[in-house]
Amino acid sequence: MRIRTTVAAALLLAGATACTGGGAVDGKVSGSTPAPTTAAKALTLGSGRHWKDIDGDGSHIAATTTALTYTQPVKGVHLPDGLADFPHPEWAVLEVRTCADADSTNVIVAQSPWTLRLADGTRVKPLALSGYGVPGPAYPVSGAAVGPGDCLRGKLTFGLARGSRPDRIVYDVERRPAVTWAVPRT
């Protein structure tokens, strides 16, 4: 648990420094299903949210972030139960993609802004692991640069209490409005 806490603290620090600035969300949604432009309304899986910001050095960054798929329970995850915050966890996998605009500077992505929200308001963080036992390709744990016009796609693994299911996927980067996607019931 001490290693997990240390990794989580490092990820929070990396996420806090990855993208800072003005934080305007322009409300554009991509995907085949039109979605509302208000931040409070949850998007459907497969729909993306376009955002733009000013990086710490004053450069323009912009991208579209998308929650693609959510699977629970997941078979074939071979991780010790102690990695989750719950005894005898049920494993879940979220697949996401971030595509940097062609006129953007590098966009830094990591697992730390992503959480699952349960109906009681509790948020569950990803395990922040990659490698053996975790479904791949894994989304970067501590941060990776996505160049202008490029995309990065990967999976995040979560440990949940058996029998629980989140109602929302949350992407929450400091200084920008959080974006949510509805989790299907099945």
Residue pairs with C-beta under 8 A, 6 or more apart in sequence:
1 82
4 83
4 127
4 128
7 128
7 141
8 125
8 128
10 142
11 110
11 111
11 112
11 128
11 141
11 142
12 112
14 110
14 112
14 142
14 143
15 110
15 112
15 113
15 143
15 173
15 174
16 174
17 56
18 108
18 109
18 110
18 143
18 173
19 53
19 55
19 56
19 61
19 107
19 108
19 173
19 174
19 176
20 53
20 55
20 56
20 174
20 175
21 53
21 54
21 55
21 56
21 61
21 175
22 53
22 54
22 175
23 53
23 175
23 176
23 177
24 51
24 52
24 53
25 39
25 49
25 50
25 51
25 52
25 176
25 177
25 179
26 50
26 51
26 52
27 37
27 50
28 37
28 49
28 50
28 64
29 35
29 36
29 37
29 43
29 47
29 48
29 49
29 50
30 47
30 48
30 50
30 64
30 66
31 43
31 44
31 46
31 47
31 48
31 66
32 46
33 44
33 46
33 47
35 41
35 43
35 44
35 47
39 177
39 178
39 179
42 168
42 180
42 181
42 182
43 49
43 67
43 179
43 180
43 181
43 182
44 181
44 182
45 67
45 68
45 69
45 70
45 169
45 181
45 182
45 183
45 184
46 66
46 67
46 68
46 69
47 66
47 181
48 64
48 65
48 66
48 97
48 99
49 64
49 65
49 66
49 171
49 179
50 62
50 63
50 64
51 62
51 63
51 64
51 65
51 176
51 179
52 60
52 61
52 62
52 101
52 104
53 61
53 62
53 175
53 176
54 60
54 61
55 61
55 105
59 105
60 103
60 104
60 105
61 100
61 104
61 105
61 106
61 107
62 100
62 101
62 103
62 104
62 107
63 98
63 99
63 100
63 101
63 104
63 107
63 146
64 98
64 99
64 101
65 96
65 97
65 98
65 171
65 179
66 96
66 97
66 98
66 99
67 94
67 95
67 96
67 169
67 171
67 181
68 95
68 96
68 97
68 153
69 93
69 94
69 95
70 92
70 93
70 94
70 95
70 169
70 183
70 184
71 92
71 93
72 90
72 91
72 92
72 93
72 160
72 165
73 90
73 91
73 92
74 91
74 92
74 93
74 135
74 157
76 135
77 91
77 93
77 133
77 134
77 135
77 157
78 132
78 133
79 91
79 127
79 129
79 133
79 134
79 157
79 159
81 87
81 88
81 89
81 159
83 127
83 129
83 159
84 127
84 159
84 160
85 124
85 159
86 159
86 160
86 161
86 162
88 162
89 159
89 160
89 161
89 162
90 159
90 160
90 161
90 162
90 163
90 164
91 157
91 158
91 159
91 160
92 116
92 157
92 158
92 159
92 160
92 166
93 135
93 155
93 156
93 157
93 158
94 114
94 116
94 126
94 155
94 156
94 158
94 169
95 153
95 154
95 155
95 156
96 114
96 139
96 153
96 154
96 155
96 156
96 171
97 151
97 152
97 153
97 154
98 107
98 109
98 146
98 151
98 152
99 146
99 150
99 151
99 152
100 106
100 107
100 146
100 147
100 148
100 149
100 150
100 151
101 148
101 149
102 148
102 149
103 148
104 148
105 148
106 145
106 146
106 147
106 148
107 145
107 146
108 143
108 144
108 145
108 146
109 139
109 140
109 143
109 144
109 146
109 152
110 139
110 140
110 141
110 142
110 143
110 144
111 126
111 128
111 139
111 140
111 141
111 156
112 125
112 128
113 171
113 172
113 173
114 125
114 126
114 139
114 156
114 169
114 170
114 171
115 123
115 124
115 125
115 126
115 169
115 170
115 172
116 123
116 124
116 158
116 160
116 166
116 168
116 169
116 170
116 183
117 123
117 124
117 166
117 167
117 168
117 169
117 170
117 180
118 124
118 164
118 165
118 166
118 167
119 166
119 167
123 170
124 158
124 159
124 160
124 166
125 158
126 156
126 157
126 158
127 134
127 156
127 157
127 158
127 159
128 141
129 138
129 141
129 157
130 136
130 138
130 140
130 141
131 138
134 155
134 157
135 155
135 157
136 154
136 155
137 153
137 154
137 155
138 154
138 155
138 156
138 157
139 152
139 153
139 154
139 155
139 156
140 152
140 154
144 152
146 152
160 166
165 183
165 185
166 183
167 182
167 183
168 180
168 181
168 182
168 183
169 180
169 181
169 183
170 178
170 179
170 180
171 178
171 179
171 180
172 178
172 179
